[in-house]
Amino acid sequence: MSALKPDVVPDPSDPQQAMRLVAGRLLDTRLDELVHRAVERLWADESEYATSEVSRGDLATMMRKTLALALTRAAGRPIPPDIIDAAVEAGQVRARQRLPLPALLHAFRIDLRILWEAVIDEGRASGVSANESFVEGSVLLWEAVERNTAEMVDAYRTTEHDMALDLDELRHAAFEQLIGAGDGDQAAVREAAKRLDLPADGRLLVVVAEDVPHRHEAGRTVTSLLRSLGLPHYPAWRADELCLLVLLGDRQAEDVLPALHALSAWRCGASVADGLAAVPRAVRLARAVIRSMPDPGLHMLGSSWLAAVVYADSELGGALAHDVLGKILALPDHEREAMFEALENYLYGEGSVREVAEKIYRHRNTVRNRLQAIERITGLSLSRPRDLAALTLAVEWLNGPGSRPVSG
């Protein structure tokens, strides 16, 4: 850049020419001074810089480029290759350094103030600032700084978005490694703790929701509620399910379930894991709960043990139901329904004939006769624990999603 001669006087009748000449003079003779003033003012006014990764030297280097870019644009000169992307670079670098965007915008506003003050001083020294037409030319300076700012903001937000995607990928990879590596893989546990921001040894509610569409509003509703409750969590959408880890802390799992209500439109299973190392097992148990569910809803493993056990192997559960209850299932509809009405209420209640009679509005002798008929047909006794367990598991399978009527 060639320095302007001091005796060059801009044409006062052309405000843009006057502004271009003043901007060029500042660029050629006072850039170092302007950079120093901008750095000192920003460092004093914006506390975010003092606590960030940005050093004074780094700040001065970046400000020199952005100020030079603004002045070059205002002067109407060709932009040198070494500063043409200065504003873009500022947005990218500061985003990676996690400097808040408002603080960076503050820096660009200081650029404008410093440049405007310098333009007025230089214009006064050149004898043109008193002319009203000179103020009209100030639009060149405003446009130059605004263009810098727009380029910086676009670059900052694009970089921030890309960083978020990269972080999401790293977090998802850590979760997949945790699930896929198997129980107790300490390397996978350490990586998951680091990436998911969850303690390795904290109690976790592990929820698996079947067939929730990727990024569905229900998932966002749940994570928003968990955030409002101060519960650290991590959601992972997989091919055909949503897996959700919720750090319980001192809370019980049942206390957190209301915040998950939005997921109850799908079949959801939940289990508690004692630390990240137990998450793979908890995911398997939650899936076992789902396999036992005939309808949508959210079920804890603790309230679904029998169904989860019998549906852990649906073929085995079906064989059990066929062997234990096949002869009853082969009865005419009205007889079969009457027997199952008595049996289910007996098994799911307190095991009392009186209670069942009151619940189904039948005489106690009628209920007793139906239960005795079940014992006679199946060859099992409701008073014998092993037989009672077999009957209960068979009924659980019949009430599940994969059961079919079987004939004897």
C-alpha positions in Angstrom: 0.0 0.0 0.0 1.4 3.4 -0.9 1.1 6.2 1.6 -1.0 9.2 0.8 0.9 12.4 0.6 -0.1 14.9 3.4 -0.9 17.6 0.8 -3.6 15.5 -0.9 -6.9 17.3 -0.4 -10.1 15.4 -1.1 -12.7 17.0 -3.3 -15.3 18.3 -0.8 -18.0 18.0 -3.4 -17.6 14.2 -3.6 -18.3 12.8 -0.1 -17.5 9.2 -1.0 -14.1 10.3 -2.4 -13.4 12.2 0.8 -14.2 9.2 2.9 -12.2 6.9 0.7 -9.2 9.1 1.0 -9.5 9.5 4.8 -9.9 5.7 5.2 -6.9 5.1 3.0 -4.8 7.6 5.1 -5.8 5.7 8.3 -4.9 2.4 6.8 -1.5 3.6 5.6 -0.4 5.7 8.6 -2.4 4.9 11.7 -3.4 1.2 11.7 -1.0 0.2 14.5 -2.4 3.0 16.7 -6.0 2.0 16.0 -5.3 -1.6 16.8 -3.7 -0.7 20.1 -6.6 1.5 21.1 -9.2 -1.1 20.1 -7.4 -3.9 22.1 -7.1 -1.7 25.2 -10.7 -0.6 25.1 -12.1 -4.1 24.5 -9.9 -5.7 27.2 -11.2 -3.1 29.6 -14.9 -3.2 28.6 -15.5 -6.9 27.8 -14.9 -9.3 30.7 -15.5 -12.4 28.6 -12.2 -11.9 26.8 -10.2 -11.8 30.0 -11.6 -15.2 31.1 -11.4 -16.8 27.6 -8.7 -18.6 25.7 -8.0 -15.4 23.7 -4.7 -13.8 24.6 -3.8 -10.1 24.0 -1.5 -11.0 21.3 -4.1 -13.1 19.5 -6.6 -10.4 19.9 -4.3 -7.8 18.5 -3.5 -10.0 15.5 -7.1 -10.6 14.7 -8.1 -7.0 15.3 -5.4 -5.8 13.0 -6.8 -7.9 10.2 -10.5 -7.0 10.7 -9.7 -3.2 11.1 -7.5 -3.4 7.9 -10.3 -5.2 6.1 -12.9 -2.6 7.1 -10.6 0.3 6.1 -9.6 -1.3 2.8 -13.3 -1.7 2.0 -14.1 1.8 3.0 -11.2 3.1 0.9 -12.5 1.2 -2.1 -9.1 -0.6 -2.6 -8.6 -4.2 -3.8 -8.5 -6.5 -0.8 -5.1 -8.2 -0.3 -5.4 -12.1 -0.1 -4.0 -12.1 3.5 -7.0 -10.2 5.0 -9.8 -11.0 2.6 -11.2 -13.7 4.9 -10.3 -11.9 8.2 -13.9 -11.5 9.4 -14.7 -15.2 8.5 -11.5 -16.3 10.3 -12.5 -14.2 13.4 -15.9 -16.0 13.5 -14.5 -19.4 13.1 -11.6 -19.0 15.5 -13.7 -17.4 18.3 -16.4 -20.1 17.9 -13.8 -22.8 18.4 -12.5 -20.9 21.4 -16.1 -20.9 22.7 -16.1 -17.1 23.1 -19.8 -16.0 23.4 -21.1 -14.4 20.3 -22.3 -11.2 22.1 -18.7 -10.6 23.3 -17.5 -11.0 19.7 -20.2 -8.6 18.5 -19.0 -6.1 21.2 -15.5 -6.3 19.7 -16.9 -5.4 16.2 -18.9 -2.5 17.7 -15.7 -1.2 19.3 -14.0 -1.5 15.9 -16.7 0.8 14.5 -16.3 3.3 17.3 -12.5 3.4 17.0 -12.7 3.8 13.3 -15.4 6.5 13.5 -13.5 8.5 16.0 -10.3 8.2 13.9 -12.2 9.2 10.7 -13.5 12.3 12.4 -10.0 13.2 13.6 -8.5 12.6 10.2 -11.2 14.4 8.5 -10.8 17.4 10.7 -7.0 17.4 10.1 -7.7 17.3 6.3 -10.2 20.1 6.6 -13.2 18.1 5.2 -15.1 17.0 8.3 -16.8 20.3 8.7 -18.4 19.9 5.3 -21.9 18.3 5.5 -21.1 16.2 2.4 -18.3 14.4 4.4 -20.9 12.9 6.8 -22.8 11.5 3.8 -19.7 9.5 2.8 -19.7 7.9 6.3 -22.0 5.3 4.8 -18.9 3.6 3.3 -17.5 3.1 6.7 -20.8 1.7 8.1 -21.2 -0.6 5.2 -17.6 -1.9 5.5 -18.0 -2.7 9.2 -21.5 -4.2 8.7 -20.2 -6.4 6.0 -17.4 -7.6 8.3 -19.9 -8.2 11.1 -22.2 -10.2 8.8 -19.4 -12.4 7.5 -18.2 -13.0 11.1 -21.6 -13.9 12.4 -22.3 -16.3 9.5 -18.9 -18.0 10.1 -19.4 -18.1 13.8 -22.8 -19.8 13.6 -21.7 -22.2 10.9 -18.7 -23.3 12.9 -20.8 -23.5 16.1 -23.3 -25.7 14.2 -20.5 -27.9 12.8 -19.0 -28.2 16.3 -22.3 -29.3 17.7 -22.7 -31.9 15.0 -19.1 -33.2 15.7 -19.9 -33.3 19.5 -23.1 -35.2 18.8 -21.3 -37.7 16.7 -18.6 -38.2 19.4 -21.3 -38.5 22.1 -23.3 -41.0 20.0 -20.2 -43.0 19.2 -19.3 -43.1 23.0 -22.8 -44.4 23.8 -22.7 -47.0 21.0 -19.3 -48.1 22.3 -20.7 -48.4 25.8 -23.7 -50.5 24.6 -21.7 -52.6 22.2 -18.6 -53.3 24.3 -20.4 -55.3 26.9 -20.8 -55.0 30.6 -18.0 -53.6 32.6 -15.7 -52.4 29.7 -13.8 -49.8 31.7 -12.4 -48.0 28.6 -15.9 -47.7 27.2 -17.2 -46.5 30.6 -14.5 -43.8 30.9 -15.2 -42.5 27.3 -18.9 -42.4 28.0 -18.5 -40.6 31.2 -16.3 -38.0 29.4 -18.5 -37.5 26.4 -22.0 -37.9 28.0 -21.2 -35.7 31.0 -22.4 -38.4 33.3 -20.5 -39.8 36.3 -19.3 -43.4 35.9 -20.7 -44.5 39.2 -24.0 -42.7 39.4 -27.4 -44.4 39.5 -29.2 -44.1 36.2 -32.7 -44.6 35.0 -32.4 -46.3 31.6 -35.4 -46.0 29.3 -35.9 -47.7 25.9 -38.8 -46.4 23.8 -39.7 -48.5 20.7 -40.1 -46.9 17.3 -39.9 -43.3 18.4 -39.2 -41.3 15.2 -35.8 -39.6 15.0 -35.8 -36.2 16.8 -39.6 -36.5 17.5 -41.2 -33.7 19.4 -41.9 -36.0 22.3 -38.2 -36.6 22.8 -37.6 -32.9 22.9 -40.4 -32.4 25.4 -39.0 -35.0 27.7 -35.4 -33.7 27.6 -36.7 -30.2 28.2 -38.6 -31.3 31.3 -35.6 -33.2 32.6 -33.5 -30.1 32.1 -36.0 -28.0 34.0 -35.8 -30.5 36.9 -32.0 -30.3 37.0 -31.6 -34.0 35.9 -28.5 -34.6 33.8 -29.5 -36.9 30.9 -28.5 -38.2 27.5 -30.9 -39.2 24.7 -29.7 -41.5 21.9 -31.8 -42.1 18.8 -30.9 -45.5 17.3 -32.3 -47.3 14.3 -35.6 -48.4 15.8 -35.6 -46.9 19.3 -34.8 -44.0 21.6 -32.5 -44.8 24.5 -32.5 -42.3 27.4 -30.1 -42.2 30.3 -31.2 -40.1 33.3 -28.9 -39.5 36.3 -31.1 -40.1 39.4 -28.8 -38.8 42.1 -30.9 -39.0 45.3 -34.2 -39.4 43.5 -36.1 -42.6 43.1 -36.9 -43.8 39.5 -40.6 -43.5 40.2 -40.1 -39.7 40.9 -38.8 -39.2 37.4 -41.4 -41.2 35.5 -44.0 -38.3 35.2 -41.4 -36.3 33.3 -41.3 -39.1 30.7 -45.1 -39.1 30.1 -44.7 -37.8 26.5 -43.1 -41.1 25.5 -46.1 -43.2 26.7 -47.6 -43.1 23.2 -45.0 -45.8 22.4 -44.0 -49.1 24.2 -41.3 -48.1 26.7 -39.4 -50.2 29.1 -37.3 -48.9 32.0 -34.7 -50.2 34.4 -32.2 -48.8 36.9 -28.4 -49.2 36.3 -25.9 -48.8 39.1 -23.3 -46.8 37.1 -22.5 -46.6 33.4 -20.9 -50.1 33.4 -24.4 -51.5 34.1 -26.1 -49.6 31.3 -25.8 -52.4 28.7 -27.6 -54.8 31.0 -30.2 -52.2 31.9 -30.9 -51.6 28.2 -31.4 -55.4 27.7 -33.8 -55.5 30.6 -35.7 -52.5 29.4 -36.1 -54.2 26.0 -37.3 -57.4 27.8 -40.1 -55.2 29.4 -41.1 -53.9 25.9 -41.4 -57.5 24.5 -43.9 -58.2 27.3 -46.1 -55.2 26.6 -49.3 -55.6 24.4 -50.0 -51.9 24.4 -48.2 -48.5 24.5 -47.1 -47.2 27.9 -44.1 -46.9 30.2 -43.4 -49.8 32.4 -40.6 -50.2 35.0 -38.9 -53.6 35.2 -39.8 -53.8 38.9 -43.5 -53.8 38.0 -43.2 -56.1 35.1 -41.0 -58.9 36.3 -43.3 -61.8 35.5 -44.2 -60.6 32.0 -40.6 -59.8 31.2 -39.4 -63.2 32.4 -42.1 -65.1 30.4 -41.5 -63.0 27.2 -37.7 -63.2 27.5 -38.3 -66.3 25.3 -41.7 -66.0 23.6 -41.5 -69.5 22.2 -40.8 -70.9 25.6 -43.6 -68.8 27.1 -46.0 -70.1 24.4 -45.0 -73.7 25.1 -45.7 -73.1 28.8 -49.1 -71.6 28.2 -50.0 -74.5 25.9 -48.9 -77.1 28.4 -50.5 -75.5 31.4 -53.7 -73.9 30.0 -54.2 -75.7 26.7 -57.2 -77.8 27.9 -58.9 -74.7 29.3 -58.3 -72.7 26.1 -60.0 -75.5 24.1 -63.3 -75.1 26.1 -66.3 -73.4 24.6 -66.0 -69.6 24.7 -68.3 -68.9 27.6 -66.8 -71.6 29.8 -63.2 -70.5 28.9 -64.0 -66.8 29.6 -65.7 -67.6 32.9 -62.7 -69.6 34.1 -60.2 -67.0 33.1 -62.2 -64.3 34.8 -62.0 -66.1 38.1 -58.3 -67.2 37.6 -56.9 -63.8 36.6 -58.7 -61.9 39.4 -57.5 -64.6 41.9 -53.8 -64.4 40.6 -53.7 -60.6 40.4 -55.5 -59.9 43.6 -54.9 -61.2 47.1 -55.6 -64.8 46.3 -59.0 -64.6 48.1 -62.2 -66.2 46.9 -64.2 -63.6 48.8 -62.3 -60.7 47.1 -62.8 -62.3 43.6 -66.5 -62.8 44.2 -67.0 -59.2 45.2 -65.0 -57.9 42.2 -66.8 -59.9 39.5 -70.2 -59.9 41.2 -70.5 -63.6 41.6 -71.3 -65.8 44.6 -68.4 -67.2 46.4 -69.4 -70.7 45.7 -69.5 -69.9 42.0 -65.9 -68.6 42.1 -64.8 -71.5 44.3 -66.3 -74.0 41.8 -64.6 -72.3 38.8 -61.2 -72.4 40.6 -61.6 -76.0 41.5 -62.5 -76.8 37.9 -59.3 -75.1 36.8 -57.3 -77.3 39.2 -59.1 -80.4 38.0 -58.6 -79.7 34.3 -54.9 -78.6 34.6 -53.9 -81.0 37.3 -52.3 -78.1 39.2 -53.1 -76.8 42.7 -53.5 -73.1 43.5 -52.3 -73.9 47.0 -49.0 -75.3 45.8 -46.4 -72.5 45.1 -44.7 -74.2 42.1 -48.1 -74.9 40.5 -49.3 -71.4 41.3 -46.1 -69.9 39.7 -46.7 -72.0 36.5 -50.3 -70.8 36.2 -49.2 -67.2 36.8 -46.5 -67.3 34.1 -48.9 -69.0 31.7 -51.5 -66.2 32.2 -48.9 -63.5 31.8 -47.9 -64.9 28.5 -51.5 -65.1 27.3 -52.0 -61.4 28.3 -48.9 -60.3 26.4 -48.4 -59.1 22.8 -47.4 -62.4 21.2 -49.9 -64.8 22.5 -52.3 -66.8 20.3 -55.2 -69.1 21.3 -53.8 -72.6 21.5 -55.8 -75.8 21.4 -55.1 -79.0 23.3 
